[in-house]
Amino acid sequence: MTQEALASQVSLTRTSITNIEQGRQKFPLHMLAEIAAALHVTPTALLPTDQVREDTDLDHALEGRPVEEQEWIRSALGA
């Protein structure tokens, strides 16, 4: 898929897609889910492999967050 086509599907500009790919632009977590859906992959498939951790690490990272937030993050990550 071209950057232009992806940008159109997720309501961003091609420049934004380029900047996101190159780590120059931050974006909200829900956008990760939208991009993944447009590409027909799970959100975790878009994350660098060196940053994907075991469930226990995710549990630790979510510790102390409200249950609703934990559930949303897990669903967005496909965890």
HTML snippet that shows the backbone in 3Dmol.js (N, CA, C, O; Angstrom):
<script src="https://3Dmol.org/build/3Dmol-min.js"></script>
<div id="view" style="width:600px;height:400px;position:relative"></div>
<script>
const pdb = `
ATOM      1  N   MET A   1       0.848  -1.166   0.000  1.00  0.00           N
ATOM      2  CA  MET A   1       0.000   0.000   0.000  1.00  0.00           C
ATOM      3  C   MET A   1       0.902   1.239   0.000  1.00  0.00           C
ATOM      4  O   MET A   1       1.922   1.276   0.688  1.00  0.00           O
ATOM      5  N   THR A   2       0.520   2.224  -0.760  1.00  0.00           N
ATOM      6  CA  THR A   2       1.310   3.452  -0.796  1.00  0.00           C
ATOM      7  C   THR A   2       1.034   4.309   0.435  1.00  0.00           C
ATOM      8  O   THR A   2       0.010   4.151   1.099  1.00  0.00           O
ATOM      9  N   GLN A   3       1.948   5.205   0.724  1.00  0.00           N
ATOM     10  CA  GLN A   3       1.740   6.130   1.836  1.00  0.00           C
ATOM     11  C   GLN A   3       0.495   6.979   1.576  1.00  0.00           C
ATOM     12  O   GLN A   3      -0.268   7.264   2.499  1.00  0.00           O
ATOM     13  N   GLU A   4       0.297   7.372   0.353  1.00  0.00           N
ATOM     14  CA  GLU A   4      -0.861   8.179  -0.019  1.00  0.00           C
ATOM     15  C   GLU A   4      -2.169   7.437   0.261  1.00  0.00           C
ATOM     16  O   GLU A   4      -3.105   8.012   0.817  1.00  0.00           O
ATOM     17  N   ALA A   5      -2.231   6.166  -0.126  1.00  0.00           N
ATOM     18  CA  ALA A   5      -3.434   5.361   0.095  1.00  0.00           C
ATOM     19  C   ALA A   5      -3.684   5.162   1.584  1.00  0.00           C
ATOM     20  O   ALA A   5      -4.819   5.281   2.045  1.00  0.00           O
ATOM     21  N   LEU A   6      -2.640   4.864   2.329  1.00  0.00           N
ATOM     22  CA  LEU A   6      -2.784   4.688   3.776  1.00  0.00           C
ATOM     23  C   LEU A   6      -3.249   5.986   4.419  1.00  0.00           C
ATOM     24  O   LEU A   6      -4.163   5.984   5.243  1.00  0.00           O
ATOM     25  N   ALA A   7      -2.628   7.083   4.047  1.00  0.00           N
ATOM     26  CA  ALA A   7      -3.002   8.387   4.603  1.00  0.00           C
ATOM     27  C   ALA A   7      -4.478   8.674   4.361  1.00  0.00           C
ATOM     28  O   ALA A   7      -5.178   9.154   5.252  1.00  0.00           O
ATOM     29  N   SER A   8      -4.941   8.381   3.162  1.00  0.00           N
ATOM     30  CA  SER A   8      -6.346   8.599   2.825  1.00  0.00           C
ATOM     31  C   SER A   8      -7.271   7.754   3.698  1.00  0.00           C
ATOM     32  O   SER A   8      -8.317   8.231   4.137  1.00  0.00           O
ATOM     33  N   GLN A   9      -6.893   6.509   3.950  1.00  0.00           N
ATOM     34  CA  GLN A   9      -7.739   5.607   4.742  1.00  0.00           C
ATOM     35  C   GLN A   9      -7.823   6.013   6.208  1.00  0.00           C
ATOM     36  O   GLN A   9      -8.833   5.750   6.861  1.00  0.00           O
ATOM     37  N   VAL A  10      -6.774   6.652   6.738  1.00  0.00           N
ATOM     38  CA  VAL A  10      -6.772   6.993   8.167  1.00  0.00           C
ATOM     39  C   VAL A  10      -6.879   8.499   8.408  1.00  0.00           C
ATOM     40  O   VAL A  10      -6.643   8.980   9.516  1.00  0.00           O
ATOM     41  N   SER A  11      -7.239   9.235   7.354  1.00  0.00           N
ATOM     42  CA  SER A  11      -7.463  10.681   7.445  1.00  0.00           C
ATOM     43  C   SER A  11      -6.240  11.463   7.921  1.00  0.00           C
ATOM     44  O   SER A  11      -6.350  12.359   8.757  1.00  0.00           O
ATOM     45  N   LEU A  12      -5.076  11.112   7.378  1.00  0.00           N
ATOM     46  CA  LEU A  12      -3.842  11.850   7.629  1.00  0.00           C
ATOM     47  C   LEU A  12      -3.272  12.277   6.284  1.00  0.00           C
ATOM     48  O   LEU A  12      -3.787  11.896   5.233  1.00  0.00           O
ATOM     49  N   THR A  13      -2.214  13.066   6.325  1.00  0.00           N
ATOM     50  CA  THR A  13      -1.528  13.421   5.088  1.00  0.00           C
ATOM     51  C   THR A  13      -0.426  12.412   4.818  1.00  0.00           C
ATOM     52  O   THR A  13       0.011  11.697   5.720  1.00  0.00           O
ATOM     53  N   ARG A  14       0.020  12.358   3.570  1.00  0.00           N
ATOM     54  CA  ARG A  14       1.130  11.477   3.235  1.00  0.00           C
ATOM     55  C   ARG A  14       2.374  11.888   4.011  1.00  0.00           C
ATOM     56  O   ARG A  14       3.162  11.036   4.424  1.00  0.00           O
ATOM     57  N   THR A  15       2.552  13.184   4.211  1.00  0.00           N
ATOM     58  CA  THR A  15       3.695  13.675   4.985  1.00  0.00           C
ATOM     59  C   THR A  15       3.635  13.167   6.418  1.00  0.00           C
ATOM     60  O   THR A  15       4.663  12.790   6.981  1.00  0.00           O
ATOM     61  N   SER A  16       2.459  13.149   7.009  1.00  0.00           N
ATOM     62  CA  SER A  16       2.313  12.623   8.366  1.00  0.00           C
ATOM     63  C   SER A  16       2.688  11.149   8.418  1.00  0.00           C
ATOM     64  O   SER A  16       3.375  10.715   9.343  1.00  0.00           O
ATOM     65  N   ILE A  17       2.242  10.377   7.433  1.00  0.00           N
ATOM     66  CA  ILE A  17       2.591   8.955   7.391  1.00  0.00           C
ATOM     67  C   ILE A  17       4.104   8.797   7.300  1.00  0.00           C
ATOM     68  O   ILE A  17       4.681   7.970   8.006  1.00  0.00           O
ATOM     69  N   THR A  18       4.747   9.574   6.446  1.00  0.00           N
ATOM     70  CA  THR A  18       6.206   9.539   6.326  1.00  0.00           C
ATOM     71  C   THR A  18       6.870   9.848   7.657  1.00  0.00           C
ATOM     72  O   THR A  18       7.783   9.139   8.082  1.00  0.00           O
ATOM     73  N   ASN A  19       6.411  10.906   8.314  1.00  0.00           N
ATOM     74  CA  ASN A  19       7.000  11.308   9.594  1.00  0.00           C
ATOM     75  C   ASN A  19       6.774  10.271  10.681  1.00  0.00           C
ATOM     76  O   ASN A  19       7.660  10.039  11.504  1.00  0.00           O
ATOM     77  N   ILE A  20       5.617   9.649  10.699  1.00  0.00           N
ATOM     78  CA  ILE A  20       5.336   8.588  11.668  1.00  0.00           C
ATOM     79  C   ILE A  20       6.265   7.406  11.420  1.00  0.00           C
ATOM     80  O   ILE A  20       6.851   6.865  12.358  1.00  0.00           O
ATOM     81  N   GLU A  21       6.399   7.006  10.163  1.00  0.00           N
ATOM     82  CA  GLU A  21       7.281   5.888   9.817  1.00  0.00           C
ATOM     83  C   GLU A  21       8.717   6.139  10.266  1.00  0.00           C
ATOM     84  O   GLU A  21       9.413   5.222  10.703  1.00  0.00           O
ATOM     85  N   GLN A  22       9.146   7.382  10.154  1.00  0.00           N
ATOM     86  CA  GLN A  22      10.533   7.714  10.475  1.00  0.00           C
ATOM     87  C   GLN A  22      10.718   8.171  11.922  1.00  0.00           C
ATOM     88  O   GLN A  22      11.813   8.580  12.308  1.00  0.00           O
ATOM     89  N   GLY A  23       9.658   8.105  12.718  1.00  0.00           N
ATOM     90  CA  GLY A  23       9.759   8.442  14.131  1.00  0.00           C
ATOM     91  C   GLY A  23       9.868   9.924  14.424  1.00  0.00           C
ATOM     92  O   GLY A  23      10.281  10.310  15.517  1.00  0.00           O
ATOM     93  N   ARG A  24       9.505  10.752  13.472  1.00  0.00           N
ATOM     94  CA  ARG A  24       9.591  12.199  13.662  1.00  0.00           C
ATOM     95  C   ARG A  24       8.288  12.811  14.146  1.00  0.00           C
ATOM     96  O   ARG A  24       8.261  13.979  14.532  1.00  0.00           O
ATOM     97  N   GLN A  25       7.219  12.048  14.131  1.00  0.00           N
ATOM     98  CA  GLN A  25       5.917  12.574  14.528  1.00  0.00           C
ATOM     99  C   GLN A  25       5.263  11.631  15.511  1.00  0.00           C
ATOM    100  O   GLN A  25       5.151  10.431  15.260  1.00  0.00           O
ATOM    101  N   LYS A  26       4.830  12.181  16.635  1.00  0.00           N
ATOM    102  CA  LYS A  26       4.070  11.394  17.612  1.00  0.00           C
ATOM    103  C   LYS A  26       2.621  11.344  17.163  1.00  0.00           C
ATOM    104  O   LYS A  26       2.148  12.204  16.420  1.00  0.00           O
ATOM    105  N   PHE A  27       1.928  10.311  17.634  1.00  0.00           N
ATOM    106  CA  PHE A  27       0.519  10.179  17.291  1.00  0.00           C
ATOM    107  C   PHE A  27      -0.183   9.437  18.411  1.00  0.00           C
ATOM    108  O   PHE A  27       0.453   8.664  19.127  1.00  0.00           O
ATOM    109  N   PRO A  28      -1.483   9.653  18.579  1.00  0.00           N
ATOM    110  CA  PRO A  28      -2.218   8.986  19.657  1.00  0.00           C
ATOM    111  C   PRO A  28      -2.343   7.482  19.400  1.00  0.00           C
ATOM    112  O   PRO A  28      -2.306   7.019  18.259  1.00  0.00           O
ATOM    113  N   LEU A  29      -2.488   6.753  20.475  1.00  0.00           N
ATOM    114  CA  LEU A  29      -2.560   5.293  20.401  1.00  0.00           C
ATOM    115  C   LEU A  29      -3.705   4.822  19.504  1.00  0.00           C
ATOM    116  O   LEU A  29      -3.568   3.820  18.802  1.00  0.00           O
ATOM    117  N   HIS A  30      -4.823   5.529  19.521  1.00  0.00           N
ATOM    118  CA  HIS A  30      -5.942   5.091  18.675  1.00  0.00           C
ATOM    119  C   HIS A  30      -5.561   5.135  17.190  1.00  0.00           C
ATOM    120  O   HIS A  30      -6.112   4.382  16.387  1.00  0.00           O
ATOM    121  N   MET A  31      -4.631   6.007  16.830  1.00  0.00           N
ATOM    122  CA  MET A  31      -4.193   6.074  15.436  1.00  0.00           C
ATOM    123  C   MET A  31      -3.400   4.819  15.056  1.00  0.00           C
ATOM    124  O   MET A  31      -3.467   4.361  13.916  1.00  0.00           O
ATOM    125  N   LEU A  32      -2.652   4.268  16.014  1.00  0.00           N
ATOM    126  CA  LEU A  32      -1.950   3.000  15.769  1.00  0.00           C
ATOM    127  C   LEU A  32      -2.968   1.920  15.397  1.00  0.00           C
ATOM    128  O   LEU A  32      -2.756   1.147  14.463  1.00  0.00           O
ATOM    129  N   ALA A  33      -4.060   1.881  16.132  1.00  0.00           N
ATOM    130  CA  ALA A  33      -5.108   0.886  15.850  1.00  0.00           C
ATOM    131  C   ALA A  33      -5.729   1.123  14.473  1.00  0.00           C
ATOM    132  O   ALA A  33      -6.012   0.166  13.753  1.00  0.00           O
ATOM    133  N   GLU A  34      -5.943   2.381  14.102  1.00  0.00           N
ATOM    134  CA  GLU A  34      -6.524   2.697  12.793  1.00  0.00           C
ATOM    135  C   GLU A  34      -5.570   2.329  11.652  1.00  0.00           C
ATOM    136  O   GLU A  34      -5.992   1.783  10.632  1.00  0.00           O
ATOM    137  N   ILE A  35      -4.302   2.628  11.832  1.00  0.00           N
ATOM    138  CA  ILE A  35      -3.312   2.292  10.808  1.00  0.00           C
ATOM    139  C   ILE A  35      -3.214   0.778  10.658  1.00  0.00           C
ATOM    140  O   ILE A  35      -3.168   0.260   9.542  1.00  0.00           O
ATOM    141  N   ALA A  36      -3.182   0.076  11.779  1.00  0.00           N
ATOM    142  CA  ALA A  36      -3.116  -1.389  11.734  1.00  0.00           C
ATOM    143  C   ALA A  36      -4.333  -1.963  11.016  1.00  0.00           C
ATOM    144  O   ALA A  36      -4.203  -2.873  10.197  1.00  0.00           O
ATOM    145  N   ALA A  37      -5.506  -1.436  11.320  1.00  0.00           N
ATOM    146  CA  ALA A  37      -6.726  -1.924  10.663  1.00  0.00           C
ATOM    147  C   ALA A  37      -6.658  -1.684   9.152  1.00  0.00           C
ATOM    148  O   ALA A  37      -7.036  -2.551   8.363  1.00  0.00           O
ATOM    149  N   ALA A  38      -6.182  -0.518   8.759  1.00  0.00           N
ATOM    150  CA  ALA A  38      -6.067  -0.203   7.335  1.00  0.00           C
ATOM    151  C   ALA A  38      -5.091  -1.139   6.634  1.00  0.00           C
ATOM    152  O   ALA A  38      -5.266  -1.456   5.458  1.00  0.00           O
ATOM    153  N   LEU A  39      -4.065  -1.580   7.355  1.00  0.00           N
ATOM    154  CA  LEU A  39      -3.060  -2.480   6.790  1.00  0.00           C
ATOM    155  C   LEU A  39      -3.399  -3.957   6.992  1.00  0.00           C
ATOM    156  O   LEU A  39      -2.669  -4.836   6.532  1.00  0.00           O
ATOM    157  N   HIS A  40      -4.518  -4.227   7.690  1.00  0.00           N
ATOM    158  CA  HIS A  40      -4.973  -5.594   7.972  1.00  0.00           C
ATOM    159  C   HIS A  40      -3.939  -6.385   8.783  1.00  0.00           C
ATOM    160  O   HIS A  40      -3.665  -7.551   8.500  1.00  0.00           O
ATOM    161  N   VAL A  41      -3.373  -5.719   9.800  1.00  0.00           N
ATOM    162  CA  VAL A  41      -2.433  -6.360  10.722  1.00  0.00           C
ATOM    163  C   VAL A  41      -2.822  -5.977  12.141  1.00  0.00           C
ATOM    164  O   VAL A  41      -3.638  -5.079  12.345  1.00  0.00           O
ATOM    165  N   THR A  42      -2.237  -6.658  13.123  1.00  0.00           N
ATOM    166  CA  THR A  42      -2.469  -6.270  14.514  1.00  0.00           C
ATOM    167  C   THR A  42      -1.591  -5.068  14.842  1.00  0.00           C
ATOM    168  O   THR A  42      -0.546  -4.886  14.218  1.00  0.00           O
ATOM    169  N   PRO A  43      -1.988  -4.252  15.798  1.00  0.00           N
ATOM    170  CA  PRO A  43      -1.147  -3.121  16.182  1.00  0.00           C
ATOM    171  C   PRO A  43       0.261  -3.533  16.599  1.00  0.00           C
ATOM    172  O   PRO A  43       1.224  -2.815  16.329  1.00  0.00           O
ATOM    173  N   THR A  44       0.386  -4.686  17.255  1.00  0.00           N
ATOM    174  CA  THR A  44       1.715  -5.121  17.686  1.00  0.00           C
ATOM    175  C   THR A  44       2.620  -5.437  16.503  1.00  0.00           C
ATOM    176  O   THR A  44       3.842  -5.371  16.632  1.00  0.00           O
ATOM    177  N   ALA A  45       2.049  -5.775  15.364  1.00  0.00           N
ATOM    178  CA  ALA A  45       2.865  -6.046  14.171  1.00  0.00           C
ATOM    179  C   ALA A  45       3.582  -4.786  13.687  1.00  0.00           C
ATOM    180  O   ALA A  45       4.563  -4.874  12.949  1.00  0.00           O
ATOM    181  N   LEU A  46       3.098  -3.623  14.099  1.00  0.00           N
ATOM    182  CA  LEU A  46       3.707  -2.360  13.676  1.00  0.00           C
ATOM    183  C   LEU A  46       4.759  -1.852  14.652  1.00  0.00           C
ATOM    184  O   LEU A  46       5.451  -0.873  14.372  1.00  0.00           O
ATOM    185  N   LEU A  47       4.878  -2.509  15.781  1.00  0.00           N
ATOM    186  CA  LEU A  47       5.845  -2.071  16.786  1.00  0.00           C
ATOM    187  C   LEU A  47       7.207  -2.707  16.524  1.00  0.00           C
ATOM    188  O   LEU A  47       7.284  -3.833  16.033  1.00  0.00           O
ATOM    189  N   PRO A  48       8.281  -1.986  16.852  1.00  0.00           N
ATOM    190  CA  PRO A  48       9.617  -2.590  16.702  1.00  0.00           C
ATOM    191  C   PRO A  48       9.720  -3.851  17.557  1.00  0.00           C
ATOM    192  O   PRO A  48       9.231  -3.875  18.686  1.00  0.00           O
ATOM    193  N   THR A  49      10.345  -4.884  17.033  1.00  0.00           N
ATOM    194  CA  THR A  49      10.416  -6.154  17.753  1.00  0.00           C
ATOM    195  C   THR A  49      11.198  -6.041  19.047  1.00  0.00           C
ATOM    196  O   THR A  49      10.925  -6.789  19.985  1.00  0.00           O
ATOM    197  N   ASP A  50      12.161  -5.135  19.133  1.00  0.00           N
ATOM    198  CA  ASP A  50      12.929  -5.014  20.364  1.00  0.00           C
ATOM    199  C   ASP A  50      12.125  -4.350  21.476  1.00  0.00           C
ATOM    200  O   ASP A  50      12.552  -4.358  22.630  1.00  0.00           O
ATOM    201  N   GLN A  51      10.960  -3.770  21.146  1.00  0.00           N
ATOM    202  CA  GLN A  51      10.133  -3.137  22.174  1.00  0.00           C
ATOM    203  C   GLN A  51       8.939  -3.990  22.566  1.00  0.00           C
ATOM    204  O   GLN A  51       8.270  -3.690  23.554  1.00  0.00           O
ATOM    205  N   VAL A  52       8.656  -5.050  21.811  1.00  0.00           N
ATOM    206  CA  VAL A  52       7.545  -5.937  22.151  1.00  0.00           C
ATOM    207  C   VAL A  52       8.008  -6.850  23.273  1.00  0.00           C
ATOM    208  O   VAL A  52       9.038  -7.512  23.147  1.00  0.00           O
ATOM    209  N   ARG A  53       7.270  -6.893  24.355  1.00  0.00           N
ATOM    210  CA  ARG A  53       7.658  -7.630  25.547  1.00  0.00           C
ATOM    211  C   ARG A  53       6.661  -8.752  25.843  1.00  0.00           C
ATOM    212  O   ARG A  53       5.593  -8.836  25.236  1.00  0.00           O
ATOM    213  N   GLU A  54       7.036  -9.594  26.775  1.00  0.00           N
ATOM    214  CA  GLU A  54       6.132 -10.638  27.251  1.00  0.00           C
ATOM    215  C   GLU A  54       4.959  -9.997  27.984  1.00  0.00           C
ATOM    216  O   GLU A  54       5.035  -8.837  28.387  1.00  0.00           O
ATOM    217  N   ASP A  55       3.858 -10.764  28.159  1.00  0.00           N
ATOM    218  CA  ASP A  55       2.688 -10.255  28.864  1.00  0.00           C
ATOM    219  C   ASP A  55       3.038  -9.754  30.255  1.00  0.00           C
ATOM    220  O   ASP A  55       2.452  -8.779  30.724  1.00  0.00           O
ATOM    221  N   THR A  56       3.984 -10.406  30.924  1.00  0.00           N
ATOM    222  CA  THR A  56       4.335  -9.984  32.277  1.00  0.00           C
ATOM    223  C   THR A  56       4.902  -8.564  32.270  1.00  0.00           C
ATOM    224  O   THR A  56       4.663  -7.799  33.204  1.00  0.00           O
ATOM    225  N   ASP A  57       5.651  -8.206  31.224  1.00  0.00           N
ATOM    226  CA  ASP A  57       6.168  -6.847  31.117  1.00  0.00           C
ATOM    227  C   ASP A  57       5.026  -5.857  30.888  1.00  0.00           C
ATOM    228  O   ASP A  57       5.034  -4.755  31.435  1.00  0.00           O
ATOM    229  N   LEU A  58       4.049  -6.256  30.080  1.00  0.00           N
ATOM    230  CA  LEU A  58       2.895  -5.398  29.849  1.00  0.00           C
ATOM    231  C   LEU A  58       2.117  -5.227  31.146  1.00  0.00           C
ATOM    232  O   LEU A  58       1.693  -4.120  31.477  1.00  0.00           O
ATOM    233  N   ASP A  59       1.929  -6.319  31.879  1.00  0.00           N
ATOM    234  CA  ASP A  59       1.247  -6.235  33.172  1.00  0.00           C
ATOM    235  C   ASP A  59       1.956  -5.231  34.078  1.00  0.00           C
ATOM    236  O   ASP A  59       1.315  -4.405  34.728  1.00  0.00           O
ATOM    237  N   HIS A  60       3.267  -5.313  34.110  1.00  0.00           N
ATOM    238  CA  HIS A  60       4.056  -4.406  34.944  1.00  0.00           C
ATOM    239  C   HIS A  60       3.894  -2.963  34.462  1.00  0.00           C
ATOM    240  O   HIS A  60       3.743  -2.056  35.282  1.00  0.00           O
ATOM    241  N   ALA A  61       3.924  -2.738  33.158  1.00  0.00           N
ATOM    242  CA  ALA A  61       3.805  -1.389  32.603  1.00  0.00           C
ATOM    243  C   ALA A  61       2.435  -0.776  32.888  1.00  0.00           C
ATOM    244  O   ALA A  61       2.312   0.441  33.024  1.00  0.00           O
ATOM    245  N   LEU A  62       1.406  -1.621  32.979  1.00  0.00           N
ATOM    246  CA  LEU A  62       0.052  -1.119  33.198  1.00  0.00           C
ATOM    247  C   LEU A  62      -0.316  -1.022  34.675  1.00  0.00           C
ATOM    248  O   LEU A  62      -1.377  -0.504  35.024  1.00  0.00           O
ATOM    249  N   GLU A  63       0.552  -1.514  35.526  1.00  0.00           N
ATOM    250  CA  GLU A  63       0.292  -1.507  36.961  1.00  0.00           C
ATOM    251  C   GLU A  63      -0.089  -0.111  37.447  1.00  0.00           C
ATOM    252  O   GLU A  63       0.567   0.876  37.115  1.00  0.00           O
ATOM    253  N   GLY A  64      -1.160  -0.048  38.239  1.00  0.00           N
ATOM    254  CA  GLY A  64      -1.585   1.215  38.824  1.00  0.00           C
ATOM    255  C   GLY A  64      -2.487   2.052  37.934  1.00  0.00           C
ATOM    256  O   GLY A  64      -3.027   3.061  38.386  1.00  0.00           O
ATOM    257  N   ARG A  65      -2.663   1.657  36.677  1.00  0.00           N
ATOM    258  CA  ARG A  65      -3.559   2.398  35.787  1.00  0.00           C
ATOM    259  C   ARG A  65      -4.990   1.916  36.017  1.00  0.00           C
ATOM    260  O   ARG A  65      -5.198   0.776  36.432  1.00  0.00           O
ATOM    261  N   PRO A  66      -5.959   2.758  35.755  1.00  0.00           N
ATOM    262  CA  PRO A  66      -7.354   2.332  35.903  1.00  0.00           C
ATOM    263  C   PRO A  66      -7.653   1.122  35.025  1.00  0.00           C
ATOM    264  O   PRO A  66      -7.103   0.983  33.933  1.00  0.00           O
ATOM    265  N   VAL A  67      -8.527   0.254  35.513  1.00  0.00           N
ATOM    266  CA  VAL A  67      -8.864  -0.984  34.814  1.00  0.00           C
ATOM    267  C   VAL A  67      -9.356  -0.703  33.402  1.00  0.00           C
ATOM    268  O   VAL A  67      -8.974  -1.412  32.471  1.00  0.00           O
ATOM    269  N   GLU A  68     -10.193   0.312  33.217  1.00  0.00           N
ATOM    270  CA  GLU A  68     -10.726   0.635  31.889  1.00  0.00           C
ATOM    271  C   GLU A  68      -9.592   0.994  30.936  1.00  0.00           C
ATOM    272  O   GLU A  68      -9.608   0.601  29.769  1.00  0.00           O
ATOM    273  N   GLU A  69      -8.612   1.738  31.430  1.00  0.00           N
ATOM    274  CA  GLU A  69      -7.469   2.127  30.608  1.00  0.00           C
ATOM    275  C   GLU A  69      -6.631   0.902  30.245  1.00  0.00           C
ATOM    276  O   GLU A  69      -6.189   0.763  29.105  1.00  0.00           O
ATOM    277  N   GLN A  70      -6.414   0.018  31.216  1.00  0.00           N
ATOM    278  CA  GLN A  70      -5.664  -1.212  30.957  1.00  0.00           C
ATOM    279  C   GLN A  70      -6.345  -2.037  29.866  1.00  0.00           C
ATOM    280  O   GLN A  70      -5.689  -2.527  28.947  1.00  0.00           O
ATOM    281  N   GLU A  71      -7.662  -2.185  29.975  1.00  0.00           N
ATOM    282  CA  GLU A  71      -8.413  -2.974  29.003  1.00  0.00           C
ATOM    283  C   GLU A  71      -8.325  -2.356  27.615  1.00  0.00           C
ATOM    284  O   GLU A  71      -8.180  -3.070  26.623  1.00  0.00           O
ATOM    285  N   TRP A  72      -8.413  -1.024  27.541  1.00  0.00           N
ATOM    286  CA  TRP A  72      -8.340  -0.339  26.255  1.00  0.00           C
ATOM    287  C   TRP A  72      -6.970  -0.530  25.629  1.00  0.00           C
ATOM    288  O   TRP A  72      -6.867  -0.817  24.436  1.00  0.00           O
ATOM    289  N   ILE A  73      -5.913  -0.373  26.424  1.00  0.00           N
ATOM    290  CA  ILE A  73      -4.547  -0.534  25.913  1.00  0.00           C
ATOM    291  C   ILE A  73      -4.333  -1.961  25.418  1.00  0.00           C
ATOM    292  O   ILE A  73      -3.774  -2.176  24.343  1.00  0.00           O
ATOM    293  N   ARG A  74      -4.784  -2.935  26.211  1.00  0.00           N
ATOM    294  CA  ARG A  74      -4.632  -4.334  25.793  1.00  0.00           C
ATOM    295  C   ARG A  74      -5.384  -4.612  24.485  1.00  0.00           C
ATOM    296  O   ARG A  74      -4.867  -5.303  23.607  1.00  0.00           O
ATOM    297  N   SER A  75      -6.591  -4.080  24.357  1.00  0.00           N
ATOM    298  CA  SER A  75      -7.354  -4.324  23.133  1.00  0.00           C
ATOM    299  C   SER A  75      -6.705  -3.617  21.949  1.00  0.00           C
ATOM    300  O   SER A  75      -6.698  -4.158  20.843  1.00  0.00           O
ATOM    301  N   ALA A  76      -6.159  -2.420  22.156  1.00  0.00           N
ATOM    302  CA  ALA A  76      -5.502  -1.691  21.073  1.00  0.00           C
ATOM    303  C   ALA A  76      -4.224  -2.405  20.619  1.00  0.00           C
ATOM    304  O   ALA A  76      -3.857  -2.345  19.445  1.00  0.00           O
ATOM    305  N   LEU A  77      -3.562  -3.070  21.544  1.00  0.00           N
ATOM    306  CA  LEU A  77      -2.333  -3.789  21.216  1.00  0.00           C
ATOM    307  C   LEU A  77      -2.596  -5.225  20.771  1.00  0.00           C
ATOM    308  O   LEU A  77      -1.679  -5.920  20.332  1.00  0.00           O
ATOM    309  N   GLY A  78      -3.835  -5.664  20.884  1.00  0.00           N
ATOM    310  CA  GLY A  78      -4.158  -7.040  20.523  1.00  0.00           C
ATOM    311  C   GLY A  78      -3.601  -8.027  21.542  1.00  0.00           C
ATOM    312  O   GLY A  78      -3.357  -9.191  21.225  1.00  0.00           O
ATOM    313  N   ALA A  79      -3.403  -7.548  22.768  1.00  0.00           N
ATOM    314  CA  ALA A  79      -2.788  -8.397  23.820  1.00  0.00           C
ATOM    315  C   ALA A  79      -3.840  -9.121  24.629  1.00  0.00           C
ATOM    316  O   ALA A  79      -3.507  -9.871  25.546  1.00  0.00           O
TER     317      ALA A  79
END
`;
const viewer = $3Dmol.createViewer("view");
viewer.addModel(pdb, "pdb");
viewer.setStyle({}, {cartoon: {color: "spectrum"}});
viewer.zoomTo();
viewer.render();
</script>
